[in-house]
Amino acid sequence: MSKYKKPKKQDLEMNLLSQINPNAAGIDIGADRHWVSVPAGRDEENIRSFACFTADLYAMAEWLKQCGVDTVAMESTGVYWIPVFQILESRGFDVKLVNAHYVKTVPGRKTDVLDCQWLQQLHTYGLLSGSFRPEDQICKLRSYIRQRDNLIKSACVHVQRMQKALTQMNIQLHRVISDITGTTGLSIIRAIVSGEQNPIKLATLKDGRIKASLEEIAASLTGDYRPELVFILEQELQLYEFYQTQIQKCDTQIEQCLASFTDKVDVEKKPLAKPKRRGKKQPGNAPQFDLRTHLYRISGVDFTAVDGLGALTVLVLLSEVGLDPTRFPTVKHFTSWLGLCPGSRVTGGKVKSSKTRPVASRAATAFRMAAQTLCRSHSALGAYYRRMQSRMGAPKAITATAHKLARIFYRLWTSGEHYTDPGIDVYEQQYRDRILKNLKIKAQAFGLELIPISTPTECVS
């Protein structure tokens, strides 16, 4: 720990504002040192710097306690803030992580010392809002989910390399089967790396569900089996299988973590309804345990009843937003945090832009991917997506549908109700009634009246 010599006295008081947090401190997080500022008069030196080692972080917490601090605001990028946040939170401090974008444009304050002073002053007058961070148990689940996502992405890289090696050998296996990492594809690839090059024998390894004939598969497996490419294929296969093993281990940890959550509903007394989408193939990266029941037990709501929200998508959403909906006072707060609602850039009474705010959110990405799956859905949400797509194009339709999904999710999240799809016919009728209502209003504005056209049968009679 090192002390900073107190600078010349500057006028940092905002006389026109009242102090909301008189016991506030500000921390500017760095890679190797953290600068901390406490209110003047709490210590001989109200600005100190601490190293990034754990012992120094505990010393920081002790010094803040001695100075009578009860709330802390910190500014950081990357992941340097996490140890500081967790240690201070465990010591009873109210910690707020501030988005660096909100305070980066302050003129004349470009040093670590002045940054921590500025954070402390802004937090004293209640001008900073902390970033959302769920409870610790959800953070643990979120770490497992994000690690699982990283493993899946790494495995996909090796799938692409296997496909490249097959293409270089002119083995067109992907032309006759939909997935080279399925049962048939992996069986054939394992046989190739084991030394088998006879197309007829390789084709006999196909699964009975494959529609392509033996002759078509054999023709696709006739290629130039160069030794160096077979070697590359073998290594990429081993790496892919290694990542699959790691994903299974991660799934075990996720299941154990979900089992530790408190039950919000008794599954035996109030069992989960059967899924309405029967016979639909599970995603290839889906966990091998009953994930849907776990999610229903800990949340009390069957989110998978909403079209587009699968069990894996709901798992990602709950791991990002948590189980406490009170952190978002209204649905508008929730959709704004996701960056799915229209923006409101108004200057001089004129709307400059209504584009959605750019947000790096895994939850928003999950809602967008769920919305994209509704393009062929025979549901009200599917009809809504196609209606928006015809008006605004696919990208904006995805955002609009993701916004609607987020609103439905929030309603179920807060009320605990069961979702019932009104159906595509009900949605189309509501849309037709809305159009007729607007046309009648326009006609009345011009002193006109809408008259239904008689059917051809009535005209003939």
Salt bridges, closest charged atoms under 4 A:
ASP43 OD2 - ARG48 NH2 3.07
GLU62 OE2 - ARG91 NH2 2.41
ASP149 OD2 - LYS153 NZ 3.27
ASP149 OD2 - ARG362 NH1 3.55
ASP207 OD2 - ARG209 NE 2.80
GLU228 OE2 - ARG226 NE 2.59
GLU236 OE1 - HIS158 ND1 2.65
GLU236 OE2 - ARG161 NH1 3.97
GLU241 OE2 - ARG190 NE 2.78
ASP251 OD1 - ARG148 NE 2.46
ASP263 OD1 - ARG297 NH1 2.39
ASP302 OD2 - ARG292 NH2 3.04
ASP307 OD2 - LYS276 NZ 3.31
ASP307 OD1 - ARG277 NH1 3.73
GLU320 OE1 - ARG146 NH2 2.96
GLU417 OE1 - ARG411 NH1 3.35
GLU428 OE1 - ARG387 NH2 2.47
